[in-house]
């Protein structure tokens, strides 16, 4: 069990160091390979081989689990048909506004859309940018 947990944590850590998320097919292949390795570990008699096989299964399981959660978290996006048009939303401000080089930004958790048929992700980062020629707009209270 300890070798599986160590492999699981290693798989999660490895995914955190990669620049890109794996495809859904690779994630499913990792999960299937982990199940096969666990089945093979049950048949192995040598303790060292069993520990290595279980740790490898844990690594693949951790990698697949972290990839699945990352893909599920990043999948909600604004529909292409909604881009470039105003959408009215009702939500809760999650962070205080903060000023950056080009303007001000804050995060909002969307509760609902006022416009019928508009599909919006559950969390959005709202920004307003400096005016032309670098003039700043006052942040409202």
MODELLER restraints for C-alpha pairs under 7 A, 6 or more apart:
rsr = mdl.restraints
at = mdl.atoms
rsr.add(forms.Gaussian(group=physical.xy_distance, feature=features.Distance(at['CA:3:A'], at['CA:51:A']), mean=6.23, stdev=0.5))
rsr.add(forms.Gaussian(group=physical.xy_distance, feature=features.Distance(at['CA:3:A'], at['CA:54:A']), mean=6.37, stdev=0.5))
rsr.add(forms.Gaussian(group=physical.xy_distance, feature=features.Distance(at['CA:3:A'], at['CA:55:A']), mean=4.80, stdev=0.5))
rsr.add(forms.Gaussian(group=physical.xy_distance, feature=features.Distance(at['CA:4:A'], at['CA:54:A']), mean=5.41, stdev=0.5))
rsr.add(forms.Gaussian(group=physical.xy_distance, feature=features.Distance(at['CA:4:A'], at['CA:55:A']), mean=4.57, stdev=0.5))
rsr.add(forms.Gaussian(group=physical.xy_distance, feature=features.Distance(at['CA:4:A'], at['CA:57:A']), mean=6.83, stdev=0.5))
rsr.add(forms.Gaussian(group=physical.xy_distance, feature=features.Distance(at['CA:4:A'], at['CA:58:A']), mean=4.43, stdev=0.5))
rsr.add(forms.Gaussian(group=physical.xy_distance, feature=features.Distance(at['CA:5:A'], at['CA:58:A']), mean=6.28, stdev=0.5))
rsr.add(forms.Gaussian(group=physical.xy_distance, feature=features.Distance(at['CA:6:A'], at['CA:55:A']), mean=6.78, stdev=0.5))
rsr.add(forms.Gaussian(group=physical.xy_distance, feature=features.Distance(at['CA:7:A'], at['CA:55:A']), mean=4.62, stdev=0.5))
rsr.add(forms.Gaussian(group=physical.xy_distance, feature=features.Distance(at['CA:7:A'], at['CA:56:A']), mean=6.13, stdev=0.5))
rsr.add(forms.Gaussian(group=physical.xy_distance, feature=features.Distance(at['CA:7:A'], at['CA:58:A']), mean=4.39, stdev=0.5))
rsr.add(forms.Gaussian(group=physical.xy_distance, feature=features.Distance(at['CA:7:A'], at['CA:59:A']), mean=4.07, stdev=0.5))
rsr.add(forms.Gaussian(group=physical.xy_distance, feature=features.Distance(at['CA:8:A'], at['CA:58:A']), mean=4.27, stdev=0.5))
rsr.add(forms.Gaussian(group=physical.xy_distance, feature=features.Distance(at['CA:8:A'], at['CA:59:A']), mean=4.55, stdev=0.5))
rsr.add(forms.Gaussian(group=physical.xy_distance, feature=features.Distance(at['CA:8:A'], at['CA:61:A']), mean=6.13, stdev=0.5))
rsr.add(forms.Gaussian(group=physical.xy_distance, feature=features.Distance(at['CA:8:A'], at['CA:62:A']), mean=4.16, stdev=0.5))
rsr.add(forms.Gaussian(group=physical.xy_distance, feature=features.Distance(at['CA:9:A'], at['CA:62:A']), mean=6.26, stdev=0.5))
rsr.add(forms.Gaussian(group=physical.xy_distance, feature=features.Distance(at['CA:10:A'], at['CA:59:A']), mean=5.88, stdev=0.5))
rsr.add(forms.Gaussian(group=physical.xy_distance, feature=features.Distance(at['CA:11:A'], at['CA:59:A']), mean=4.27, stdev=0.5))
rsr.add(forms.Gaussian(group=physical.xy_distance, feature=features.Distance(at['CA:11:A'], at['CA:60:A']), mean=6.12, stdev=0.5))
rsr.add(forms.Gaussian(group=physical.xy_distance, feature=features.Distance(at['CA:11:A'], at['CA:62:A']), mean=4.58, stdev=0.5))
rsr.add(forms.Gaussian(group=physical.xy_distance, feature=features.Distance(at['CA:11:A'], at['CA:63:A']), mean=4.29, stdev=0.5))
rsr.add(forms.Gaussian(group=physical.xy_distance, feature=features.Distance(at['CA:12:A'], at['CA:62:A']), mean=5.03, stdev=0.5))
rsr.add(forms.Gaussian(group=physical.xy_distance, feature=features.Distance(at['CA:12:A'], at['CA:63:A']), mean=5.04, stdev=0.5))
rsr.add(forms.Gaussian(group=physical.xy_distance, feature=features.Distance(at['CA:12:A'], at['CA:66:A']), mean=5.69, stdev=0.5))
rsr.add(forms.Gaussian(group=physical.xy_distance, feature=features.Distance(at['CA:15:A'], at['CA:63:A']), mean=5.99, stdev=0.5))
rsr.add(forms.Gaussian(group=physical.xy_distance, feature=features.Distance(at['CA:21:A'], at['CA:67:A']), mean=6.51, stdev=0.5))
rsr.add(forms.Gaussian(group=physical.xy_distance, feature=features.Distance(at['CA:22:A'], at['CA:67:A']), mean=6.81, stdev=0.5))
rsr.add(forms.Gaussian(group=physical.xy_distance, feature=features.Distance(at['CA:27:A'], at['CA:64:A']), mean=4.98, stdev=0.5))
rsr.add(forms.Gaussian(group=physical.xy_distance, feature=features.Distance(at['CA:27:A'], at['CA:67:A']), mean=6.65, stdev=0.5))
rsr.add(forms.Gaussian(group=physical.xy_distance, feature=features.Distance(at['CA:30:A'], at['CA:60:A']), mean=5.40, stdev=0.5))
rsr.add(forms.Gaussian(group=physical.xy_distance, feature=features.Distance(at['CA:30:A'], at['CA:61:A']), mean=6.84, stdev=0.5))
rsr.add(forms.Gaussian(group=physical.xy_distance, feature=features.Distance(at['CA:30:A'], at['CA:64:A']), mean=5.87, stdev=0.5))
rsr.add(forms.Gaussian(group=physical.xy_distance, feature=features.Distance(at['CA:31:A'], at['CA:60:A']), mean=6.48, stdev=0.5))
rsr.add(forms.Gaussian(group=physical.xy_distance, feature=features.Distance(at['CA:31:A'], at['CA:61:A']), mean=5.73, stdev=0.5))
rsr.add(forms.Gaussian(group=physical.xy_distance, feature=features.Distance(at['CA:31:A'], at['CA:64:A']), mean=5.88, stdev=0.5))
rsr.add(forms.Gaussian(group=physical.xy_distance, feature=features.Distance(at['CA:34:A'], at['CA:57:A']), mean=4.34, stdev=0.5))
rsr.add(forms.Gaussian(group=physical.xy_distance, feature=features.Distance(at['CA:34:A'], at['CA:60:A']), mean=5.59, stdev=0.5))
rsr.add(forms.Gaussian(group=physical.xy_distance, feature=features.Distance(at['CA:34:A'], at['CA:61:A']), mean=5.91, stdev=0.5))
rsr.add(forms.Gaussian(group=physical.xy_distance, feature=features.Distance(at['CA:37:A'], at['CA:53:A']), mean=6.14, stdev=0.5))
rsr.add(forms.Gaussian(group=physical.xy_distance, feature=features.Distance(at['CA:37:A'], at['CA:54:A']), mean=6.94, stdev=0.5))
rsr.add(forms.Gaussian(group=physical.xy_distance, feature=features.Distance(at['CA:37:A'], at['CA:57:A']), mean=5.59, stdev=0.5))
rsr.add(forms.Gaussian(group=physical.xy_distance, feature=features.Distance(at['CA:38:A'], at['CA:54:A']), mean=6.14, stdev=0.5))
rsr.add(forms.Gaussian(group=physical.xy_distance, feature=features.Distance(at['CA:38:A'], at['CA:57:A']), mean=6.18, stdev=0.5))
rsr.add(forms.Gaussian(group=physical.xy_distance, feature=features.Distance(at['CA:41:A'], at['CA:50:A']), mean=5.19, stdev=0.5))
rsr.add(forms.Gaussian(group=physical.xy_distance, feature=features.Distance(at['CA:41:A'], at['CA:53:A']), mean=5.89, stdev=0.5))
rsr.add(forms.Gaussian(group=physical.xy_distance, feature=features.Distance(at['CA:41:A'], at['CA:54:A']), mean=6.33, stdev=0.5))
rsr.add(forms.Gaussian(group=physical.xy_distance, feature=features.Distance(at['CA:44:A'], at['CA:50:A']), mean=5.87, stdev=0.5))
rsr.add(forms.Gaussian(group=physical.xy_distance, feature=features.Distance(at['CA:76:A'], at['CA:121:A']), mean=5.19, stdev=0.5))
rsr.add(forms.Gaussian(group=physical.xy_distance, feature=features.Distance(at['CA:77:A'], at['CA:120:A']), mean=6.98, stdev=0.5))
rsr.add(forms.Gaussian(group=physical.xy_distance, feature=features.Distance(at['CA:77:A'], at['CA:121:A']), mean=5.33, stdev=0.5))
rsr.add(forms.Gaussian(group=physical.xy_distance, feature=features.Distance(at['CA:78:A'], at['CA:119:A']), mean=6.78, stdev=0.5))
rsr.add(forms.Gaussian(group=physical.xy_distance, feature=features.Distance(at['CA:78:A'], at['CA:120:A']), mean=5.45, stdev=0.5))
rsr.add(forms.Gaussian(group=physical.xy_distance, feature=features.Distance(at['CA:78:A'], at['CA:121:A']), mean=6.07, stdev=0.5))
rsr.add(forms.Gaussian(group=physical.xy_distance, feature=features.Distance(at['CA:79:A'], at['CA:119:A']), mean=6.75, stdev=0.5))
rsr.add(forms.Gaussian(group=physical.xy_distance, feature=features.Distance(at['CA:87:A'], at['CA:115:A']), mean=6.50, stdev=0.5))
rsr.add(forms.Gaussian(group=physical.xy_distance, feature=features.Distance(at['CA:88:A'], at['CA:113:A']), mean=5.92, stdev=0.5))
rsr.add(forms.Gaussian(group=physical.xy_distance, feature=features.Distance(at['CA:88:A'], at['CA:114:A']), mean=5.36, stdev=0.5))
rsr.add(forms.Gaussian(group=physical.xy_distance, feature=features.Distance(at['CA:88:A'], at['CA:115:A']), mean=6.10, stdev=0.5))
rsr.add(forms.Gaussian(group=physical.xy_distance, feature=features.Distance(at['CA:89:A'], at['CA:110:A']), mean=6.71, stdev=0.5))
rsr.add(forms.Gaussian(group=physical.xy_distance, feature=features.Distance(at['CA:89:A'], at['CA:112:A']), mean=5.91, stdev=0.5))
rsr.add(forms.Gaussian(group=physical.xy_distance, feature=features.Distance(at['CA:89:A'], at['CA:113:A']), mean=4.25, stdev=0.5))
rsr.add(forms.Gaussian(group=physical.xy_distance, feature=features.Distance(at['CA:89:A'], at['CA:114:A']), mean=5.58, stdev=0.5))
rsr.add(forms.Gaussian(group=physical.xy_distance, feature=features.Distance(at['CA:90:A'], at['CA:110:A']), mean=6.10, stdev=0.5))
rsr.add(forms.Gaussian(group=physical.xy_distance, feature=features.Distance(at['CA:90:A'], at['CA:111:A']), mean=5.64, stdev=0.5))
rsr.add(forms.Gaussian(group=physical.xy_distance, feature=features.Distance(at['CA:90:A'], at['CA:112:A']), mean=5.38, stdev=0.5))
rsr.add(forms.Gaussian(group=physical.xy_distance, feature=features.Distance(at['CA:90:A'], at['CA:113:A']), mean=6.03, stdev=0.5))
rsr.add(forms.Gaussian(group=physical.xy_distance, feature=features.Distance(at['CA:91:A'], at['CA:108:A']), mean=6.13, stdev=0.5))
rsr.add(forms.Gaussian(group=physical.xy_distance, feature=features.Distance(at['CA:91:A'], at['CA:109:A']), mean=5.37, stdev=0.5))
rsr.add(forms.Gaussian(group=physical.xy_distance, feature=features.Distance(at['CA:91:A'], at['CA:110:A']), mean=4.25, stdev=0.5))
rsr.add(forms.Gaussian(group=physical.xy_distance, feature=features.Distance(at['CA:91:A'], at['CA:111:A']), mean=4.76, stdev=0.5))
rsr.add(forms.Gaussian(group=physical.xy_distance, feature=features.Distance(at['CA:91:A'], at['CA:112:A']), mean=6.84, stdev=0.5))
rsr.add(forms.Gaussian(group=physical.xy_distance, feature=features.Distance(at['CA:92:A'], at['CA:108:A']), mean=5.50, stdev=0.5))
rsr.add(forms.Gaussian(group=physical.xy_distance, feature=features.Distance(at['CA:92:A'], at['CA:109:A']), mean=5.21, stdev=0.5))
rsr.add(forms.Gaussian(group=physical.xy_distance, feature=features.Distance(at['CA:92:A'], at['CA:110:A']), mean=6.61, stdev=0.5))
rsr.add(forms.Gaussian(group=physical.xy_distance, feature=features.Distance(at['CA:93:A'], at['CA:107:A']), mean=6.05, stdev=0.5))
rsr.add(forms.Gaussian(group=physical.xy_distance, feature=features.Distance(at['CA:93:A'], at['CA:108:A']), mean=4.45, stdev=0.5))
rsr.add(forms.Gaussian(group=physical.xy_distance, feature=features.Distance(at['CA:93:A'], at['CA:109:A']), mean=6.41, stdev=0.5))
rsr.add(forms.Gaussian(group=physical.xy_distance, feature=features.Distance(at['CA:94:A'], at['CA:107:A']), mean=5.38, stdev=0.5))
rsr.add(forms.Gaussian(group=physical.xy_distance, feature=features.Distance(at['CA:94:A'], at['CA:108:A']), mean=5.28, stdev=0.5))
rsr.add(forms.Gaussian(group=physical.xy_distance, feature=features.Distance(at['CA:94:A'], at['CA:109:A']), mean=6.38, stdev=0.5))
rsr.add(forms.Gaussian(group=physical.xy_distance, feature=features.Distance(at['CA:95:A'], at['CA:106:A']), mean=5.69, stdev=0.5))
rsr.add(forms.Gaussian(group=physical.xy_distance, feature=features.Distance(at['CA:95:A'], at['CA:107:A']), mean=5.45, stdev=0.5))
rsr.add(forms.Gaussian(group=physical.xy_distance, feature=features.Distance(at['CA:96:A'], at['CA:106:A']), mean=6.06, stdev=0.5))
rsr.add(forms.Gaussian(group=physical.xy_distance, feature=features.Distance(at['CA:97:A'], at['CA:104:A']), mean=6.34, stdev=0.5))
rsr.add(forms.Gaussian(group=physical.xy_distance, feature=features.Distance(at['CA:97:A'], at['CA:105:A']), mean=5.46, stdev=0.5))
rsr.add(forms.Gaussian(group=physical.xy_distance, feature=features.Distance(at['CA:97:A'], at['CA:106:A']), mean=4.60, stdev=0.5))
rsr.add(forms.Gaussian(group=physical.xy_distance, feature=features.Distance(at['CA:98:A'], at['CA:104:A']), mean=5.54, stdev=0.5))
rsr.add(forms.Gaussian(group=physical.xy_distance, feature=features.Distance(at['CA:98:A'], at['CA:105:A']), mean=5.60, stdev=0.5))
rsr.add(forms.Gaussian(group=physical.xy_distance, feature=features.Distance(at['CA:98:A'], at['CA:106:A']), mean=6.55, stdev=0.5))
rsr.add(forms.Gaussian(group=physical.xy_distance, feature=features.Distance(at['CA:99:A'], at['CA:105:A']), mean=6.54, stdev=0.5))
rsr.add(forms.Gaussian(group=physical.xy_distance, feature=features.Distance(at['CA:102:A'], at['CA:129:A']), mean=5.48, stdev=0.5))
rsr.add(forms.Gaussian(group=physical.xy_distance, feature=features.Distance(at['CA:102:A'], at['CA:130:A']), mean=5.72, stdev=0.5))
rsr.add(forms.Gaussian(group=physical.xy_distance, feature=features.Distance(at['CA:103:A'], at['CA:128:A']), mean=5.78, stdev=0.5))
rsr.add(forms.Gaussian(group=physical.xy_distance, feature=features.Distance(at['CA:103:A'], at['CA:129:A']), mean=4.14, stdev=0.5))
rsr.add(forms.Gaussian(group=physical.xy_distance, feature=features.Distance(at['CA:103:A'], at['CA:130:A']), mean=5.03, stdev=0.5))
rsr.add(forms.Gaussian(group=physical.xy_distance, feature=features.Distance(at['CA:104:A'], at['CA:127:A']), mean=5.62, stdev=0.5))
rsr.add(forms.Gaussian(group=physical.xy_distance, feature=features.Distance(at['CA:104:A'], at['CA:128:A']), mean=5.60, stdev=0.5))
rsr.add(forms.Gaussian(group=physical.xy_distance, feature=features.Distance(at['CA:104:A'], at['CA:129:A']), mean=6.42, stdev=0.5))
rsr.add(forms.Gaussian(group=physical.xy_distance, feature=features.Distance(at['CA:105:A'], at['CA:125:A']), mean=6.75, stdev=0.5))
rsr.add(forms.Gaussian(group=physical.xy_distance, feature=features.Distance(at['CA:105:A'], at['CA:126:A']), mean=5.63, stdev=0.5))
rsr.add(forms.Gaussian(group=physical.xy_distance, feature=features.Distance(at['CA:105:A'], at['CA:127:A']), mean=4.24, stdev=0.5))
rsr.add(forms.Gaussian(group=physical.xy_distance, feature=features.Distance(at['CA:105:A'], at['CA:128:A']), mean=6.62, stdev=0.5))
rsr.add(forms.Gaussian(group=physical.xy_distance, feature=features.Distance(at['CA:106:A'], at['CA:125:A']), mean=5.70, stdev=0.5))
rsr.add(forms.Gaussian(group=physical.xy_distance, feature=features.Distance(at['CA:106:A'], at['CA:126:A']), mean=5.51, stdev=0.5))
rsr.add(forms.Gaussian(group=physical.xy_distance, feature=features.Distance(at['CA:106:A'], at['CA:127:A']), mean=6.57, stdev=0.5))
rsr.add(forms.Gaussian(group=physical.xy_distance, feature=features.Distance(at['CA:107:A'], at['CA:124:A']), mean=5.82, stdev=0.5))
rsr.add(forms.Gaussian(group=physical.xy_distance, feature=features.Distance(at['CA:107:A'], at['CA:125:A']), mean=4.37, stdev=0.5))
rsr.add(forms.Gaussian(group=physical.xy_distance, feature=features.Distance(at['CA:107:A'], at['CA:126:A']), mean=6.05, stdev=0.5))
rsr.add(forms.Gaussian(group=physical.xy_distance, feature=features.Distance(at['CA:108:A'], at['CA:123:A']), mean=5.81, stdev=0.5))
rsr.add(forms.Gaussian(group=physical.xy_distance, feature=features.Distance(at['CA:108:A'], at['CA:124:A']), mean=5.40, stdev=0.5))
rsr.add(forms.Gaussian(group=physical.xy_distance, feature=features.Distance(at['CA:108:A'], at['CA:125:A']), mean=6.21, stdev=0.5))
rsr.add(forms.Gaussian(group=physical.xy_distance, feature=features.Distance(at['CA:109:A'], at['CA:122:A']), mean=5.92, stdev=0.5))
rsr.add(forms.Gaussian(group=physical.xy_distance, feature=features.Distance(at['CA:109:A'], at['CA:123:A']), mean=4.61, stdev=0.5))
rsr.add(forms.Gaussian(group=physical.xy_distance, feature=features.Distance(at['CA:109:A'], at['CA:124:A']), mean=6.58, stdev=0.5))
rsr.add(forms.Gaussian(group=physical.xy_distance, feature=features.Distance(at['CA:110:A'], at['CA:122:A']), mean=5.12, stdev=0.5))
rsr.add(forms.Gaussian(group=physical.xy_distance, feature=features.Distance(at['CA:110:A'], at['CA:123:A']), mean=5.82, stdev=0.5))
rsr.add(forms.Gaussian(group=physical.xy_distance, feature=features.Distance(at['CA:130:A'], at['CA:136:A']), mean=4.98, stdev=0.5))
rsr.add(forms.Gaussian(group=physical.xy_distance, feature=features.Distance(at['CA:130:A'], at['CA:137:A']), mean=6.35, stdev=0.5))
rsr.add(forms.Gaussian(group=physical.xy_distance, feature=features.Distance(at['CA:131:A'], at['CA:137:A']), mean=6.97, stdev=0.5))
